Each structure stands twice: as structure tokens, then as C-alpha cells.
């Protein structure tokens, strides 16, 4: 692994799908029918007519011995870096603000709470929010260190030695954490390549059971590069798509589904996020509005809003105490009631209908819960803070689906002894 800790620039960007059997990335601006830059007919096939790369491909710039050796070296580095990662899962959407980071980080927290070794790779280079959601306030001073071999060491959650995170945020000086990352595609691609080839995921757990990759909105540089690099190492397990139920969001998610289809990324399921708001009664606010004027006009100045929360809650506690947490302020009982309301009315059947249309599993609804947002703000596992809440039950269900789809094989003592003897 390289000992450099500074992101490097690449000279070329890459296309969203590489041709089977090729080791060299297809240029980003190649024709849709590109045969591959290192194919025998590169630059000469009919599909090459009019392509801006036709001359370069025809000259052998992409399939000369040096280019092939470089591509092989890159593939070897990728496989070596990810050989201790059992399963790699992308969290995608196509739309910003739908909760990809919330889903990514809370799935990572939940799997770690179940005892699995989990890493979170944040490839949202311009808006990295995962560090806070994994580490809480500790992310402000966290820095990626280097191992003796020159590999980058992930930043671990101080309370969970089996949960770690890698992000561009950890490469910036403490005083510049709010600095904008204004990078073009080649530089982004170069850093993603470093993330996937230089990070030492071994840690105290001897590798990862699950690597969750939090992505930015869209289907461009970060997504193309991440998928291409992972596919070179045969390390793409699947993708989870996150959406809210309104059409303005689902339209972008359908583009992401098309991206997954073109790049041969299997979609594990679709999560509907923030379709409803849910909380407990003791966290609601109640108000009354009365008129302060004797006239019959409707001016806002004549309306008075009065907080009657305490009065309503006292009445409910007196007559319906089972609606609240127990007297010691502990967790909700099984019979406690949550209140919910619709935030985004579903369009055209919503995400469930979209999943049916694309013949994909619908993983259900993750409701917006103020306590879930607080858990993300403080880098906590929501399933540990509020295990009986609706959102916690949804997160546990998602993780059970992941574990069922991609189980982690445990080695018994005999297997370990045999492996050590063989080595």
C-alpha cells in the first residue's frame, strides 16, 4: 500500500460501466456501444465512429503493455485491500435529503450492536455527514492514522471496537472541518480509489463482516468510480435504495435503479424513509387558539395561541397512564402507544408500487422519529436507545434481511487450527 496520506488526482474519469473481460476503464465520454479500450478492435470498430477517443484507442494507448500492467496492478491492490471484507453494501438514492446517511449509519450501528464487525465508508466527498453519525462530537478532532505498512487506519467508535468509519472529513485539519471541498471529477475519483486500496480494515476484529458505503445524490463520478473499483475486486454484494414517497423523489430513484441495472449492481431492497412522523404522546405539544377581538374579521393579529401541553398531558396521565413511559423514565412498555402522522403523501402507490414495478423487495417504512434524529446527532445506536420504537424495529428488520441475504460464516476452533496449519 502507498504511504501517502494526501489525496491524489487521477488523469482520467471513467464511464459508468466497464466492458466484461477488460482491465482498462472505458473513458467517460466514450460512445454507448464502446467495445472497450483494450479490445482487439478498439478505435477501429463501427461503434468507435465519431467517438472523441477513437484516435487514442486506435493508437494502442489503452492496450499497450504499460497500460495493461497498470490496470492489473490496480486490480491487485483493490483485491488485497478488500480481501478481509466479507460483504460490501452500497446505500443509494439518486435524490438528496432522503436520509441515505441516516439509513447507512444506523444500519452500521445496528449490525455492530448485534456483534458484527462493521465499517462505514463515506464517499459523499462534498457533504460528509457520516462521521458525526458514527462518532458523535468525537468526529471534530478524529484523524485517519497510518499503519506501519502505510495503510490508512479507520477511525473507530470509542464505545464500539467493532464499528469504524472512513471519510474525507478525517483528512481535513480540525480547524477546516467546515471548509467546502471544491473538487472536479478526476480528483474525487482519485480519493475514492485511495479509500478502496489504502485503508486497512483489519483492526481488532481481523477484518469486516460488513462494509456499508454511504453515497452522495446522483449517478455520476463518485458512484461510477466506486462501483467500477469494487467490481474489479469482485466486491459488490448489493445495494439498498432509499426514497421518500413523493413523486419528485421517486423520479430520481428510478434513475438510480436504471444506473444499478446498467452497472450490474444487484438491488437488495427499497426503503421508504420519512413517509410518516412518529413519536410518543409525552413529546407532543398542544396549543389552543382564541380570538382576542370582538370583531368578526380574520386578521392574524386578533388570534392568540396558548400552550396547553401540561394540562393535556396531566389529564392523559391521570386517565391513561399506560400511554407514557414507566414511572422510572425507562423504556416504553410493549403496550405503549406511538402517535403518527403522514409527512409525505405517497404518489401513485408510492415506493411499494415502485418496488413491485421493478420486481424488487420492498423493505418497508422507516418513520421519522425525533429520537432517531438525536441518535444520529450524537453518534448513537438508535436500536439501543429506543429498542421498542417503531423505527428501531424497522432497523432491526432491515439488518435481519441483510444477515439472511449475506450471512457471515463463523469459523470454529478446528477450522482455525486447520487454516493456521495450512499457512
Protein Blocks (a to p, Z undefined) as FASTA:
>chain_A
ZZbfbdcddfbdcdfbdcehiabdcdfkbcfklgbjkbfkgokamklgopaklmmmmnop
mmgfklmmmmmmmmmmmmmmmmmpfbacdddfhpghiopmmmmmmmmmmmmmnopacddd
dfbfklcfklmmmnmmmlmmgccdddfkopacddddfklmkbccddfklmpcfklmmpcc
dddfklmmmmmmmmmmmpcfklmnopafbdcddddedjdfklmmmmmmmmmnopafbdcd
dddfbfklmmmmmmmmmmmmmnopacfbdcdehkbccddfklpccdddddfbfbfbfbfk
lpccddfklmmmmmmmmmmmmlpccfkopacdfkbccddddfbdceehijmlmmmmnopa
cebjadddfklmmmmmnopafklmmmmbmklmmmmmmmmmmmmmmccddddfklmmmmmm
mZZ
